[in-house]
Amino acid sequence: MVSRVTPPSSCPTSELPPSARVRVLVVEDDPFTARVMLRALERRCNASAILDGEDARDALASEDPDDPYDLVLLDLCMPKLRGREVYEWLASAAPELAARVVIVTGGPTCPADIEFIASFPNPILYKPLLLEDLLAVVGRRARRDSAA
């Protein structure tokens, strides 16, 4: 079973029409952090969250290739399957989607993660997250998609 977090229903409706919205997957093992990220994104994006690296890999493997995620916000340190491992699988299985991954981390905790972060080609967001940084990453993705 895929562990998902749904955003609170009491929040205001979206600011953008659904056709212009960026589709974002948040992969974060901490439910509170996942909900905070969803709350920040929900007015600007079609955002969903998965709480586990293995579930994220399974969801991405079964994703509709005609409607891929525009952005994947991937926590680095998770149980079962680390963000680094999810990214490495994704880089092999779907390189075009791997180019849309943004690592979210409180900092690497093992030598393999330190090496991974040093060579990671995409943006990295450090915890504690600043709302402006999160929205800037999503905004850049939206502008890139609208220009295409």
RAMOHU-V544134 format. One record per pair of residues at least 4 apart in sequence whose ideal C-beta (glycine too) atoms are under 8 Angstrom apart, sorted by the first residue. I is the first residue (numbers start at 1). J is the second residue. D is the distance in Angstrom with one decimal. If there is no record, write none. Layout:
i->I j->J d->D
i->I j->J d->D
This chain:
i->2 j->50 d->6.2
i->2 j->52 d->8.0
i->2 j->55 d->4.4
i->2 j->58 d->6.6
i->2 j->59 d->5.8
i->3 j->50 d->6.4
i->3 j->51 d->4.0
i->3 j->52 d->5.2
i->3 j->55 d->5.5
i->4 j->48 d->6.4
i->4 j->49 d->6.2
i->4 j->50 d->5.7
i->4 j->51 d->7.2
i->4 j->55 d->8.0
i->5 j->26 d->7.8
i->5 j->31 d->5.8
i->5 j->34 d->4.5
i->5 j->35 d->5.8
i->5 j->38 d->6.4
i->5 j->48 d->8.0
i->5 j->49 d->4.1
i->5 j->50 d->7.8
i->5 j->51 d->6.3
i->6 j->38 d->7.8
i->6 j->48 d->7.8
i->6 j->49 d->8.0
i->7 j->11 d->6.4
i->7 j->35 d->7.0
i->7 j->38 d->4.1
i->7 j->39 d->6.1
i->7 j->42 d->4.8
i->7 j->47 d->7.1
i->8 j->35 d->7.3
i->8 j->39 d->6.7
i->11 j->39 d->6.3
i->11 j->42 d->5.8
i->11 j->43 d->7.3
i->12 j->43 d->6.3
i->13 j->43 d->7.7
i->14 j->18 d->7.2
i->14 j->21 d->6.6
i->14 j->42 d->7.2
i->14 j->43 d->5.6
i->14 j->44 d->7.4
i->15 j->43 d->4.9
i->15 j->44 d->6.2
i->16 j->20 d->4.8
i->16 j->21 d->5.0
i->16 j->44 d->6.3
i->17 j->21 d->7.2
i->18 j->46 d->7.0
i->20 j->142 d->7.7
i->20 j->146 d->7.3
i->21 j->44 d->7.1
i->21 j->45 d->5.6
i->21 j->46 d->5.0
i->22 j->44 d->7.2
i->22 j->45 d->4.8
i->22 j->46 d->7.3
i->22 j->70 d->4.5
i->22 j->71 d->6.1
i->22 j->138 d->5.8
i->22 j->141 d->5.4
i->22 j->142 d->4.7
i->22 j->145 d->6.6
i->23 j->45 d->7.0
i->23 j->46 d->4.8
i->23 j->47 d->7.9
i->23 j->67 d->7.4
i->23 j->68 d->7.7
i->23 j->69 d->5.2
i->23 j->70 d->4.8
i->23 j->71 d->7.5
i->24 j->41 d->5.8
i->24 j->45 d->4.6
i->24 j->46 d->7.0
i->24 j->47 d->4.4
i->24 j->48 d->7.6
i->24 j->69 d->6.7
i->24 j->70 d->6.6
i->24 j->71 d->4.7
i->24 j->72 d->7.5
i->24 j->73 d->6.5
i->24 j->138 d->6.5
i->25 j->47 d->7.7
i->25 j->48 d->6.1
i->25 j->49 d->7.5
i->25 j->50 d->6.7
i->25 j->56 d->7.2
i->25 j->59 d->7.4
i->25 j->60 d->7.6
i->25 j->69 d->4.7
i->25 j->71 d->7.5
i->25 j->72 d->4.8
i->25 j->73 d->7.1
i->26 j->34 d->5.6
i->26 j->37 d->4.9
i->26 j->38 d->6.3
i->26 j->41 d->7.4
i->26 j->47 d->6.2
i->26 j->48 d->7.1
i->26 j->49 d->4.0
i->26 j->50 d->7.4
i->26 j->73 d->4.8
i->27 j->49 d->7.4
i->27 j->50 d->5.3
i->27 j->52 d->8.0
i->27 j->53 d->6.7
i->27 j->56 d->4.2
i->27 j->72 d->6.6
i->27 j->73 d->6.7
i->27 j->74 d->4.8
i->27 j->75 d->5.8
i->27 j->78 d->7.5
i->27 j->83 d->7.0
i->27 j->86 d->6.8
i->28 j->33 d->5.1
i->28 j->34 d->4.2
i->28 j->37 d->6.4
i->28 j->49 d->6.3
i->28 j->51 d->6.8
i->28 j->73 d->7.3
i->28 j->75 d->4.6
i->28 j->78 d->7.9
i->28 j->104 d->6.8
i->29 j->51 d->5.5
i->29 j->52 d->6.3
i->29 j->53 d->7.7
i->29 j->75 d->6.0
i->29 j->77 d->7.9
i->29 j->78 d->4.2
i->29 j->79 d->6.3
i->30 j->34 d->6.4
i->30 j->75 d->7.8
i->31 j->35 d->6.3
i->31 j->51 d->6.3
i->32 j->36 d->6.5
i->33 j->37 d->6.4
i->33 j->75 d->7.9
i->33 j->127 d->7.6
i->33 j->129 d->7.9
i->34 j->38 d->6.3
i->34 j->49 d->4.2
i->34 j->51 d->6.3
i->35 j->39 d->6.2
i->35 j->49 d->7.6
i->36 j->40 d->6.5
i->36 j->129 d->7.8
i->37 j->41 d->6.2
i->37 j->47 d->7.5
i->37 j->49 d->7.0
i->37 j->73 d->6.7
i->37 j->129 d->7.2
i->37 j->134 d->6.8
i->38 j->42 d->5.8
i->38 j->47 d->5.3
i->38 j->48 d->7.7
i->38 j->49 d->5.6
i->40 j->131 d->5.6
i->40 j->134 d->5.8
i->40 j->135 d->7.0
i->41 j->45 d->4.4
i->41 j->47 d->4.1
i->41 j->134 d->7.3
i->41 j->135 d->8.0
i->41 j->138 d->6.5
i->42 j->47 d->5.8
i->44 j->135 d->6.9
i->44 j->138 d->6.1
i->44 j->139 d->8.0
i->44 j->142 d->7.8
i->45 j->71 d->7.9
i->45 j->138 d->6.0
i->50 j->55 d->4.9
i->50 j->56 d->4.7
i->50 j->59 d->5.9
i->51 j->55 d->6.9
i->52 j->56 d->6.6
i->52 j->78 d->6.6
i->52 j->79 d->7.4
i->52 j->80 d->5.8
i->52 j->81 d->7.4
i->53 j->57 d->6.4
i->53 j->78 d->4.6
i->53 j->79 d->7.8
i->53 j->80 d->5.6
i->53 j->81 d->3.2
i->53 j->82 d->6.2
i->53 j->83 d->6.5
i->53 j->85 d->6.6
i->53 j->86 d->4.9
i->54 j->58 d->6.4
i->54 j->80 d->4.8
i->54 j->81 d->4.6
i->55 j->59 d->6.2
i->56 j->60 d->6.1
i->56 j->72 d->7.9
i->56 j->74 d->7.4
i->56 j->81 d->7.7
i->56 j->86 d->5.6
i->57 j->61 d->6.1
i->57 j->81 d->6.2
i->57 j->86 d->5.4
i->57 j->89 d->5.7
i->57 j->90 d->7.8
i->58 j->62 d->6.5
i->59 j->63 d->6.6
i->60 j->69 d->7.7
i->60 j->72 d->7.5
i->60 j->86 d->7.8
i->60 j->90 d->6.3
i->60 j->93 d->7.8
i->60 j->94 d->7.1
i->60 j->97 d->7.0
i->61 j->93 d->6.9
i->63 j->67 d->7.7
i->63 j->68 d->6.1
i->63 j->69 d->7.0
i->63 j->97 d->8.0
i->64 j->68 d->7.5
i->68 j->94 d->7.7
i->68 j->96 d->7.5
i->68 j->97 d->5.6
i->68 j->100 d->8.0
i->69 j->97 d->6.6
i->69 j->100 d->6.7
i->70 j->100 d->6.4
i->70 j->141 d->5.4
i->70 j->142 d->7.6
i->70 j->145 d->5.8
i->71 j->100 d->5.3
i->71 j->101 d->8.0
i->71 j->102 d->6.5
i->71 j->137 d->7.2
i->71 j->138 d->6.4
i->71 j->141 d->4.7
i->72 j->90 d->7.8
i->72 j->97 d->7.0
i->72 j->100 d->5.9
i->72 j->101 d->4.7
i->72 j->102 d->7.1
i->73 j->102 d->5.3
i->73 j->104 d->5.3
i->73 j->125 d->7.4
i->73 j->134 d->7.9
i->73 j->137 d->7.8
i->74 j->83 d->4.6
i->74 j->86 d->6.1
i->74 j->87 d->6.3
i->74 j->101 d->5.3
i->74 j->102 d->6.9
i->74 j->103 d->5.7
i->74 j->104 d->6.5
i->75 j->83 d->5.3
i->75 j->103 d->7.9
i->75 j->104 d->5.2
i->75 j->105 d->6.9
i->76 j->82 d->6.7
i->76 j->83 d->4.1
i->76 j->84 d->6.5
i->76 j->103 d->5.4
i->76 j->104 d->7.0
i->76 j->105 d->3.8
i->76 j->106 d->8.0
i->76 j->108 d->6.4
i->76 j->113 d->6.0
i->76 j->116 d->7.9
i->76 j->117 d->7.4
i->77 j->82 d->6.5
i->77 j->83 d->7.0
i->77 j->105 d->6.7
i->77 j->106 d->7.0
i->77 j->108 d->7.9
i->77 j->109 d->5.8
i->77 j->113 d->7.3
i->78 j->82 d->5.8
i->78 j->83 d->6.1
i->81 j->85 d->5.0
i->81 j->86 d->5.9
i->82 j->86 d->7.2
i->82 j->113 d->7.1
i->83 j->87 d->6.1
i->83 j->103 d->6.1
i->83 j->104 d->7.9
i->83 j->105 d->7.5
i->84 j->88 d->6.3
i->84 j->112 d->6.6
i->84 j->113 d->5.7
i->84 j->116 d->4.6
i->85 j->89 d->6.4
i->86 j->90 d->6.2
i->87 j->91 d->6.2
i->87 j->98 d->6.4
i->87 j->101 d->5.6
i->87 j->103 d->7.4
i->87 j->116 d->7.8
i->87 j->120 d->7.9
i->88 j->92 d->6.8
i->89 j->93 d->5.8
i->90 j->94 d->5.6
i->90 j->95 d->7.9
i->90 j->97 d->5.9
i->90 j->98 d->4.4
i->90 j->101 d->6.6
i->91 j->95 d->5.7
i->91 j->98 d->4.1
i->94 j->98 d->6.4
i->95 j->99 d->6.7
i->96 j->100 d->7.7
i->97 j->101 d->7.4
i->99 j->121 d->7.9
i->99 j->122 d->6.9
i->100 j->122 d->7.7
i->100 j->141 d->7.0
i->101 j->122 d->5.6
i->102 j->122 d->5.9
i->102 j->123 d->4.8
i->102 j->124 d->7.0
i->102 j->125 d->6.0
i->102 j->137 d->5.4
i->103 j->117 d->7.1
i->103 j->120 d->5.9
i->103 j->122 d->7.1
i->103 j->123 d->7.7
i->103 j->124 d->4.7
i->103 j->125 d->7.2
i->104 j->124 d->7.8
i->104 j->125 d->4.8
i->104 j->126 d->8.0
i->104 j->127 d->6.7
i->104 j->129 d->6.9
i->105 j->117 d->7.2
i->105 j->124 d->6.7
i->105 j->125 d->7.5
i->105 j->126 d->6.2
i->105 j->127 d->6.5
i->106 j->126 d->7.2
i->106 j->127 d->4.2
i->106 j->128 d->8.0
i->107 j->126 d->7.1
i->108 j->113 d->3.5
i->108 j->114 d->4.5
i->108 j->116 d->7.1
i->108 j->117 d->5.0
i->109 j->113 d->6.1
i->110 j->114 d->7.1
i->111 j->115 d->6.4
i->112 j->116 d->6.2
i->113 j->117 d->6.2
i->114 j->118 d->6.5
i->115 j->119 d->6.7
i->116 j->120 d->6.1
i->117 j->124 d->6.5
i->120 j->124 d->6.2
i->123 j->137 d->5.6
i->125 j->129 d->5.9
i->125 j->133 d->5.7
i->125 j->134 d->6.5
i->125 j->137 d->6.6
i->129 j->133 d->6.5
i->129 j->134 d->5.5
i->130 j->134 d->7.0
i->131 j->135 d->6.1
i->132 j->136 d->6.1
i->133 j->137 d->6.7
i->134 j->138 d->6.7
i->135 j->139 d->5.9
i->136 j->140 d->6.4
i->137 j->141 d->6.7
i->138 j->142 d->6.3
i->139 j->143 d->6.3
i->140 j->144 d->6.2
i->141 j->145 d->6.3
i->142 j->146 d->6.2
i->143 j->147 d->6.2
i->144 j->148 d->6.8
